């Protein structure tokens, strides 16, 4: 029996809806993917859509139902599990009887896959193919995982009749409970940093603990940007008796959606540290976990449980994919934004997909549109941006804020207001207007833009799925917000699933532009630009901690460049581009050295 995942890549979460039904689309091929479960409204609408499509008996759950958020999520995940299992069984039946379908599936598998080799051997034998293949795939074929994502900071307090509900009814807590009470066996990806209250809530659910066979039904994946963060969060959970089954490292800037920049630490050196210190992560967490399990009177594993390391952010070629697998010994590589151009894999309306296909390098940018106040990767020309400009031309600002998922600002209300809302922006604009005489026109406009830049992500990030599936969109017209990483600039056409997978494994090439920079150089450029902008846009007092932060940032980038110069000397990868890589590394080194860190005022 082959005890390995079928694929060496996974599809990360994208927005609130772009991967909302990806497991239904691709899990039967063994491809694992991640869906967002923070927005119970789209979850409910997609459940009703698929329940009708597949003639299932899943009924609607009203907002008047007690604990409706978590119940909606549980129902959707249970339904998705039913559909995936049914599609998986049908797929196994098809490839055991249809040689063409089998050959197409074999072509999708990694070239080094034991499953691919085993299936090819049976096919080459010629005799008793159907029964041999059926037996082989029953033993070795597994569906892709239906993993879920919870952005830990999106944990708004909720109220009923103006009474604050207990913490367990907060948004992220309800999402976690919805996953925990579902029947699926998969993983929850916790992203955007540590939420101690949420992490402590995990221990309330038995499925997160190992059973006597060392099996964990519901696993934890932590999305992190550096080793220190991984160690702190992993040990915090281990003290609760909870094991982190996977650390998913994402580039701080070369990624889709919210961009959490590191202190100048680049992806290569970060991955090197994880490779060197993985055993530290394991041994530290194991000891803390068994101490906790003893106190709880639970089963104690005799040896450390399996811990995976995966990576994502800006990968665009099979050579980069293989480099990450081999150099850093990772278990999986995430391919996100390129899959936005694959209709078989992601949920998106045709207009937005066409926009992404035709957008060039300069169209992708790090914006200030997120109400979370975190830089947000997006693209120019979205329908949301167009509608926003049309409203502003009529002196209308802000969203009606129908969902309030990001109503986290408590400056004016204990219940929280979203900074993209009409209510918040009106207050801020009125305050600014009263102080207009104190500013130049340029200063005034700059401050006004800071207020009005914010966009409604809760609505904009789900509208695309509604448009694709013909689901009615109620309320104010707000258009589509899309969150691709800058790497998508080099993918310029709609792709089939088989074309995309062939590209990942080096059996085809879908990039039309030969001059795409190496992923590590692309990230380095983003960090150099980020530091320059941070310094030039800084308007506060230059205090010692800020100066120290910039110096650390610059020093880390220079160390990263030295690391890459040594790494590529001994690597067998990127030989065709090695001169260009060294030239670019030297260019950014000079550019960095010329950046002057301001002195104290």
Protein Blocks (a to p, Z undefined) as FASTA:
>chain_A
ZZbdfbfcdcddehjklmmmmmmmmmmnopacdddfkbmmlmmmmmmmmmmmnopabdcd
dfkbghklmmmmmmmmmmmmmmmmmmmmmmmmmmmmmmklmmmmmmmpcfklmklmmmmm
mmmnopaklmmmmmmmmmmgccddddddddfklmcccdeehiacdfklpmklmmmmmmmm
pmbdcddddehiaafklmmmmmmpmklpccfkopafbacddddfbfklmmmmmmmmmmno
pacfbdcdddfklcghjadddehiafklmmmmmmmmmmmmmmmmmmmmmmmmmmnopacd
fbdcddddddeehiabfklmmmmmmmnopabdcdfklmmmmmklmccdfklmmmmmmpcf
klpccdfkbfnlpacdddehiaklmmmmmmmmnopgcjehlnommmmbfklocnbpafkb
mklmmmmmmmmmmmmmmpcfklmmmmmmmmmmpccfklmmmmmmmmmnopacehjdebja
ddddfklmmpcbdcdfklmmmmmnopacfbfblkbccfklmmmmmmmmmmmmmmmmpcbd
cdfklmmmmmmmmmmmmmmmmmmmmmmmmpcghklmmmmmmmmmmmmmmmmmmpccdddZ
Z
